[in-house]
Amino acid sequence: MKPGPSRICRLAAVTLAFAAAPALAQEETTWASLKTQILGERPTEDGTGLVELVAPKRAEDAAIVPVEVRVRAPEGDGRRIKAITLVVDENPAPVAATFRLGEEAQNFDLSTRLRVNSYSFVRAIAETNDGRLFMTKAYVKAAGGCSAPATKDPVEAKAHLGQMRFRAFAAVGRPEAQVQIRHPNYSGLQMDQVTRHYTPAWFVETVTVRQGERPLWSMEGGISLSEDPSFRFSYRPTGEAVTVEAKDTEGREFRQTFGGGSAS
């Protein structure tokens, strides 16, 4: 007696689940070897309930994978989030960026775009001001993000290098702002289609955002940040000017002040 269509589908699903399990287990061994390099001997705790990572299960474009981190301190918890580190396990340089947050960041949303070089866990590690580490992760199916060609030619990229854009959004109950920086953010793994040589790594290394004199957040980044870095984050408009400063790996510095920071 032949199994019916529904039974075949169930059998196929079970087979795929068992086939995927060894692959996921293997990729977890990558983190086992990375953990000490990135965090030393510091233990991580389950971030469920404190930090949430939102990422696509399958990326449409491996060079521009949107990820969002949402941090929510439990009610009555006096701790604040001191830093958030994004890690892409299977990337050549796994630490994508570390964000250090201002003193008011107890509840904070942050989103950016990453390159993902092969099927990988993406991790968000939140550090509280008492030194504890809370981790969450998402598995992203993507490949080739670090070696994908730049979308703009070098002449155009240099012509607009360091140009910035700041926007504030009056989202109900969750006002946000966005900073965008024009920069090719070469990974060092991209091949020039004319010369057939690899383009040297050149990317935005640090970003600092201040509202008036108060730091909102700062970032130390690597090659896993996408071209034309973009950051969207929790923001409370106060009428104070917002200043964005950035520096790339060639030592070029970019700075722009946006007056008022009013929501749109």
N, C-alpha and C positions, 0 to 999 in steps of 0.2 A: 504494500500500500504506500503510495507516494505521499509525502507530507504536503499539506495545503500551503497556499501562499503566505498566510499569516505566520505559520510555523517556520517557514523558510526565512522570513524576515527576522523573526526572533533569533533563530540560529545564527544568522549573519551578524546580527547586532552583538550577540555573545562572543562570536569569533573575533570580531573587530575589537571588542573590549579587551579580550585576552591578548590580542596582538599588540594593542597599544600599551598595555601595562608594562612589559619589559622595556619599551622605549622610554616611557616616563621614568621608570626606575633608574635607567641608565643616565638620564639627564639629571636626576636628583644627585647622582654621584658627582656631577660637575660642581654643584653647589657645595658638596662636602669638601671638595678640594679648594674651592674659592673662599669659603667662609672664614678660615683663619687668615688668609691674605687680606681680606677686606675688613674684618671685624676683630682680628686677633682672637683672644680666648674669651671674649665677652659672649655670654649666652643670649639667644633670642627667645622671645616669648610669642605665643600665638597672638596675632594682632586683631583677631575677630572682636568686633565691638568697639574697637578704638581706631583702627585704620582700615580703609577699604581701597582696593585697587580695581579700577575699571579699565579693561583693555579688550580689544576684539579677539575672539577665538581664532579667527582667520583674517589676516590683514589684507585689505585691498591693494595696498602698496607697501612693500616691506621697508621702503626708505622713509615713509611718513606714517608711522604707526601711532595713532592717538592713544595716550594713556592719561588717566585722571586718578589722583590720590585724594581721598576724602578722610579727614581726621576729625573725630568727634570724641572729646573727653567726656566720660560719664558725668552726669549731673552731680554736683557736689565735690567733684574731683578737682583739687587745687593745682594739679600738675598742668604744665603746658608742653606743647611739642617744640622741641629745640631744633630738630633737624629731620629731614627726610632724604634718604638715599635711594636712588633708583638703580637697579642692577638688571642687566640682561645676561643671563648665565652663559649663553653660547657665543656671545660676541667676542671679537678679538681683544677688546678692552671692555670688560664686563660692567664696570662702574660707569653708568651713563652720566649721572650728575648727583651732587649733594647740595641740597637746599638748606640754608640756615635761616630760621624764621625769627621774626620780631617777637618782642616780649608779650604781645597780645594774642599770639597764635595758639589759642586753646582749641578752637574749632576752625579748621582751615581747609579750603579746597585748592588744589593746584593741578593744572593739566599742561601737558607739553606733547611734543612729537618725537618719537625715537626711531632709530634704524634698528632693524632686527635681522641678523645675518643668517640664522637658521632656526628651525623650530626650537623654541626655548621657553623656559620659565622667565617671566619678568617679575621682579620682586620690589616691593616698597618696604623700606625699613625705617620706622619712625623711632626717634630717640627722644625720650622725655627729659625734663630738666633735672630729674633725679638719677639720670644715667642709665635707665633701663631701655632695652631695645625690643620693639614689637614689629613682627614681620607678617606680611601677607604676600600672596603671589597669584599670578595668573599665567596660564599656558597659552602662548601665542604661536599660531602656525604662520610662519613667514620665512622667506629665504632671499638672500642676496641683497639685503638692505644696505650693508656697509660698502659694497662694491658697485652699487647702482650708479650710473653716470649722473652727474649734476644736470639739473634741468635748464640751467642758464649757461651761456658761454662765458669764458673767463673775462672777456672785455666788458660784458654787461654786468657781471658780478662785481667787478672792481669799480665800475662807474657809480654803483649804488651802495658801495661798501659802507656799512655802519649806519645807514639811514634807519631811523626808528619810527615806530608808530605806537601811540598809547590810546586806548579806548576804555571808557568806563561804561558799565551796563547796569541799568536800574532794574535788575531782576527782583521780583517780589520775594522778600524774605531772605534773599541771598545775593546781595550786590557783588559784582565782580568787575575786574579790570583785566586788560590784556596788553602785554608788551610784545612787540615784534621787532626783530633786528635783522636787517639785510646782511647776510654773510653766507658765502658758499659752504662753509663748514666742511671742507674736504676731509675725508677720513684717512687718506693715505693708501686706500685700497682701490681707488677708482682709476681706471686707465684712460688716458687721453686718447680719443679715437683717431686723432691725426698722427701724433708722434708714436703712439703705442707704448708710451712710458707711463709709469704710475705718477699721478699728481701727488706731490708731497702733502702730508697732513697739515691743515691750517684751519683752525676753528676758534670759535668764541670760548675762551677759557674761564672767564669770570663775568658775572653780572651782579650789580647791586641796584636795588630799587628803594628809594626813600620817599616818604611823604612828609614834606616839611623837613624837619631834622630827624624824624623817626625812621629807623630802618624797617622796611616791610619784610624784605627777604634778600638774601644774597645766594649766589650759586657758583659752584666750581664744576665745570663740565668737561666732557671728553668727546671722542669721535662718534659716540652713539647718538648724540643730539642731531636732529635732522637739519638739513639746509634751511637757511632763514629761520633761526630759532624763534619759537613762539611760546609764550607763557601766559596762561590765564589763571587768575588767582582771586581769592577772597579779598574784598576791598571795601572800605567804608569811606565814602566821599566826605571830606571835611572842608573843602574849599582851599586846602593847602596845595601848593605846587608839588608835582611828582617829578623826581629827578632819577633818570636811568643812566647808569655808567656801565660800560663794558670794556673788556680788554681781550684781544685775541693772542694766539700763540706766537705771532710775530711782533708782539709788543705794541700793536696799534691800539689806541684808546679812543673810545667813542663816548660822548656825553650829550644828553639832551634833557631840558627841563620843560615839562608840560604844565602850563599854568592852570591852577584851580582844580583840576582833576574832577570836573563835574560829570555826572552820569549822563549817558545818552539814551 
